[in-house]
């Protein structure tokens, strides 16, 4: 009878210890930050879903929002960010998804579109030598394109020209990546999501 009581008492103490340890673990993340701080948790979680699309290049040459159009055909509301990068530099998939469009997309020039059902990203002014195809599933961090040149040839009805009358890769003044991000079809500032 005494041993039975000790056995039950020990089991109850073990259960309480396991519950307490689990609670402490839930209240503290692995790096010691308090998980009850919802704002920091949400920021860390959203950033972990994305990677920066141009490794080695982080200079924003034109931010998201209203601006003076830098060239003929460019919009005054810039629904994305321009990242200065040299022609031929790698472009990574910012998040995992499916390629839904590749082609010449007006002022955006050669463009790749990737979506995961919630997020959609356009990668514009890329090289016409596409590295992906429509329907392809890509993973976050995969190389999907390279930054395109300023001048492109062989695009039917390309109305975009430089000062010498040569055709250009959409409304652009030089090689860069125009990255735009949409959430459920509405454009948003990519810098709110990309780990900049």
N, C-alpha and C positions, 0 to 999 in steps of 0.2 A: 504494500500500500504506500509506504514512504517513498520507495523507488518510483512508483507510478506518478506520484505527485511531483517529484524532482524532474521526471521526464517531461511532463506536461509544462512545468514551469520553465524548463530549459527551452522547449519549443516556442513558448510564448515570447520569451526574451529574444530568441533568434528571429522571430517574425518581426518584432518591434525594431530590432537592429537593422534588418533588411529594409523595412519601410523607411526608417530614418535616413539610412544611407542613400536610398533611391531619391528621397525628397531633396537631400543636400545636392546630389548630382544634378537633378532637374533645375534647381535654383541657380546653379553655377555652371557656366560653360567650361569647356576644356581650357580656355585661356584665362579663366578667372573673372570674366566680365559677367555681370548680372543679367540673366536672361529675362528678368522681369522688365528691363528697359526696352520696351517694344520698338521704339524708334530706331535705336541702334541695331537691333536684331533685324528689322525690316531692311535697313540700308545694307547691312552685310549680306543678307540673303539675296537681295536683288542683284547686287554687284557680282555675286558668285556665279550667277547665271550667264554672264557675259565676259568676253575678252576684248581687249583693244584690237581693232581691225588692222592696224598698220604697225607692226612691230618695228621699233626704232624711230618712228615718226609720231610726234605728239603735238606739233605746232598747229593750232587752229587758225587758219587763214581767213575764215569767214564763219562767225558763230550762227547759232540758231536764232531766228527772229527777224525783225525788220532791219533793212539795210538799204544803202544806195546800191543799185544794181551795178556790178563791176564790169559788165559787158552787155552788148546788145542781145536781147533774148532771155537774159537772166531775170528772175523775179525779184521784186522788192521785199517780199516775205520769203525768207530762206528757211524752208521746212526741213532743215538738216544742218550738218556741220561740214565744213571743208577742212580736210587735213592735208597740209602740204607734204608731199612725198615725191621722190624722183620716179620718172617713168621706169617701169620694170620692177619696182619694189613689190614685195609680197602683200597680198590682202588676205586676211583670215576671216573665216565665218565667226561673227561676233557671238552667235548662239547656234545651237543645233536646230536643223529644220530641213525643209524640202525646197529645192530650187523650183520656182514657179514661172520664171521669165528670164530669158537672156536675149539681148538684141539692142538695137539703137533706139533710144527712148527720148527723142526730141532734144530739148535743152539739157537733159541729163547725159546725152551721149550714150556710149556703150554702157549698158546697165545689166546687173544681175539682181534678181529679187529672190529672197529666201523668207519662208514663213514657217512657223511652228503651230499655227492655228490661233495664237494670241498675238504674238509679235511678228511683224513683217519688217524686213530691212531692205532698202535699196542701196546697192553699191554702184556708184555712177562714175563716169569718166574712166572706166577700166579699159584694159587692152581688148581689142577685137578678137584676139586669140583666146577664146574662152577655155577655161580649164574644167568647167562643170557643164552639165546638160540639164534640161528641164526634166523634172521627175526624180533627179538624183537626191538622195538623202545625204546631208553633210553633217559632220559633228563640229561642235564648238572648237575653234582653233585650227580647223582644216584650211589649207591654202586653197582658195576658191578662184583667185584671179591675180593679176598684177596691175599696177597703176598704168593707165594708158598714156600714150603720147598726146601732145597737144593737137597735132595734125593727123587726120585720118582720111583715107581715100576710098573711093568705091561705094560710098553710101548714097543710094538713090535719093534725090530730092533733099539733100542736106543743105539747109539754108544758112548754116552757121559757118562763117568765114573769118579768117584773121585779117589784119590790116593790108596784107598783100593779096587777098582774095583766095587764099588756100583754105580748103575745108578743114574744120576743127571738130574735135570730139565733144560736140554739144556746145553750150554756152560756157566757155572756159577761157581763161587767160593763160593757162599752163597746166602741166601735170599735177594732179592732186586726186584725192578720193573725196567724193561727196557722199556722205553716209547719212541716210535718213531712216528714222525708226517710227513705226506706227504700232499703236496698241489698239486692238479691235477696230482697225481702220482709221484711227485718228492719229495725226502726226504729233510727236512729242519731242522734247529736247533730248537727244541721245546722251548728253552728258549727265542726265539724271540717272542713267542706267549703266553706262560704260564705266569700267574701273579706270578713271583718268588719273 
